[in-house]
Every structure is written in C-alpha cells, then in structure tokens.
Amino acid sequence: MAANTKAINVQESFKVTLVSPENGSYTVSPEIPEDGMVSSGTELTIQADPSDGFSLDAIYYTYKGGMWGTTSVENFTNTMKITVDKDMSIGATFVDDDLVGNLNVMHDVVYAKPGVKSLKYDVYSPKGAENLPLAIIVHGGGWSSNNEDIMRGLARELAKGNHYVVVSIDYRWVNQLDGDEEPNSMHQLIEDVFGAIAHIQEHAAQYGADPSKIAITGDSAGGHLSASAAILSPMIGDDGFGRANNVYEFMPSYIPKGKTVAEVKKEITDAIKLVAPSYGPFSASDFKQFMPEQAGQDYFDAVSPAAHVPNVANRAIPHFIVRGTQDPLISNEVVQPYVEDLKENGQTVEYIQVEGAGHAFFDWKPDAQTRATFNKYGVPYAEEMKSFFDSVLY
C-alpha cells in the first residue's frame, strides 16, 4: 500500500506595489517588473532622495497583518534593504525642512531590557539646546502594539520653536505579545514609563534638557500611561506591587547607578509639572480587558490615575486633555468624570473636544490618510498643547 504524501506549496513570488512619493523620489534596485511580481527572497535596495526644501521622513514597506490590519516597517536613513517574503507596498515619505532642519534626532536609545524586547526612546533636541524643559511622549496602541516611532509627528511639532527637548518612549506590551514567557501586567508598563523618565533625567544634560522640568503627554493607551506617570509617581517604591496586602508600589524598570528608589521617586515626582493625556481612559473599569483575570479591585485602583487625584494644596498637576467628538473608542463619558474630579480637587484642567475628529489623530504613519488626519487635527492641537506647556513651564 502506497504511503500518503502531501504536496508542499512554496510561493515563488510576491506582489510588490510602489507607492507614488510626494516631495521627493526613490529608486528600487533591482527594478520591479511591470506586473509587480518579485521572486521570493529577493533583496531590494531602496534609495530615497528628498526634493529641495524637504528631508526624509522614512522609507517603509507595508503588509497585511497585525492588530490594525496592516503593519509598516520603517527606516529613517536614505537607504533601506528589504527582503521580499510577502505581498507588500513600498514607499518613502518626506517632510518640510522647517520641521527637522534645526533638530538633532537620536533614535533607539535603550534604557532597559526587563524582558525579550529592548526598551528604547527617541530624542528630538533643538540644535544648541541648553537646559530646555523636557516634553515626554508615551505612544498608544491598546497597551499591545506600536512603538515610539508613531509619535514622531507630534514630537516634531512640540520641538518647533526650540522651547522643548522632546523624547518619545516605548514600553513593554501587555500579556505575552513581546514574546516574554511570563505575561506582562499593566503595572509593569507603568514601571517602564518611570524607568524611561529616570534614564532621560540621568542623561538630560547630554540632550540639552533640564531634568527638573517635565511635561508628559500620551495618546489613547499612552494617555492612561502618561496620566499614571504624573499622578502615581508618589507610589514609586521597592515593596512590591501587590506582593503584600494593600501595598502597591511601582519599581521603575531602570534605576540610575548610585540612586536609591526613594531618590528616583522624589526626582520624578518633583520634575513632572503637568500632563496632557489625549483621548485615553483614566479608570481601570474602562480597560479591564487588558488586565490579568485574577486582578481585583485593589489592583485596578492602583493602576487608575482617577483613584489617586491629589488635592492641589498637596500637589499641583495641571492637565491638558483632548478627545475627538467622533472618537468611537473613548467617549466623553469616559473622560468627563476624571475632568470633574480634577476640578473638585482644585487642579487646573483644560478639556477640549475636537469637533469632527476621531481616535488617534496624533499618530503618524506613512499612509496618506493617517498623515492627512495628523495635519488636519494633530498639528493645530499640538500647538494648543505646547501653549499650555508654555503657560506652566515658561
């Protein structure tokens, strides 16, 4: 009797689509055939060339898959090599020289590696910066996707005018989405944000920044994490998070050498002067699905900025909050109770509902729709945010 055999189908070629660029051009070597079909394993070299008055934003390729339906892989130098192993679109984006011409940009500064993924941040320093306040950005993505690159549009806007050194940070994703054997919990993401801040403060002079003056912002999940950094920093400590009854203390994922946890707690708490959490939730009741199943109310409260709003007499934390009126994920009913609680405690709060805007309008991705949304809503409300920062820090 003959043995059963199964034919293994190996796809020999994939469709490569070239996206027409604006404000620059790019070449692909070897050339893409007219039908777009490229042999599997082919290495393509992409070379980007900005037009006069423009600079490279990114060379990228995009493919179907990931949490949001498509995923883009980006490169920030003028040459990128791509191995064809799936259907993909290739392109390059360019930005006005005025946005980046006066910036020193430092990508992928690693601040900690508590798991599989190296945690990193990007620095946008105005040339000649000296003792400028820090504006720190925490990206969104459902606590489970994206990295600091998605906030580079906002970073460039906040750095305009040379008033701020801007740092965009990454952190672990919840559960096992980073490939960690042990699932990551919400409090560990908050600990990463504290770790990033401690590392940034340690190296602030190198970036031309004043470590004692920090404005922190973030959008969506990053809205929650930025508010957590501002509100929950007095809970930094080394007694563990829920290890003992009623003890919930955050251990930053990075502690500078020679510093005690208590010193880091004081430095971070004293330095954060204001927060701008955009279209994010503030109470764990609005994001329980991202938490461990066994987490109880004490855990929920410990990771909820809404449960720890200080009275202004004890600690002033001015808030600048925006959400879009057409946001399907974060409703006014999610944000308004937090706003009211801030006001009842005497805190300064500016809450703007952006007419017609949806969710994630501070994001920057290479696709034309995301960039157009950012230009329509992100640019003007980044300017509003920066004015609020100025009112506190200048």
HELIX and SHEET records of a PDB file:
HELIX    1   1 ASP A   97  VAL A  100  1                                   4    
HELIX    2   2 GLU A  148  MET A  151  5                                   4    
HELIX    3   3 ARG A  152  ALA A  159  1                                   8    
HELIX    4   4 MET A  186  GLU A  202  1                                  17    
HELIX    5   5 ALA A  204  TYR A  207  1                                   4    
HELIX    6   6 ALA A  221  LEU A  232  1                                  12    
HELIX    7   7 SER A  233  MET A  235  5                                   3    
HELIX    8   8 VAL A  261  ALA A  271  1                                  11    
HELIX    9   9 ALA A  284  ASP A  286  5                                   3    
HELIX   10  10 LYS A  288  PHE A  290  5                                   3    
HELIX   11  11 GLN A  297  ALA A  302  1                                   6    
HELIX   12  12 PRO A  305  HIS A  308  5                                   4    
HELIX   13  13 ASN A  332  GLU A  344  1                                  13    
HELIX   14  14 ALA A  368  THR A  373  1                                   6    
HELIX   15  15 PHE A  374  GLY A  378  3                                   5    
HELIX   16  16 VAL A  379  LEU A  393  1                                  15    
SHEET    1   A 5 MET A  37  SER A  39  0                                        
SHEET    2   A 5 SER A  13  LEU A  18 -1                                        
SHEET    3   A 5 MET A  88  ASP A  96  1                                        
SHEET    4   A 5 PHE A  54  LYS A  64 -1                                        
SHEET    5   A 5 THR A  70  ASN A  75 -1                                        
SHEET    1   B 3 GLY A  24  SER A  29  0                                        
SHEET    2   B 3 GLU A  43  PRO A  50 -1                                        
SHEET    3   B 3 THR A  79  THR A  83 -1                                        
SHEET    1   C 6 LEU A 103  ALA A 112  0                                        
SHEET    2   C 6 LEU A 119  PRO A 126 -1                                        
SHEET    3   C 6 VAL A 165  ILE A 169 -1                                        
SHEET    4   C 6 LEU A 132  VAL A 138  1                                        
SHEET    5   C 6 ALA A 209  ASP A 219  1                                        
SHEET    6   C 6 ILE A 272  SER A 278  1                                        
SHEET    1   D 2 HIS A 319  GLY A 324  0                                        
SHEET    2   D 2 VAL A 349  VAL A 354  1                                        
END                                                                             
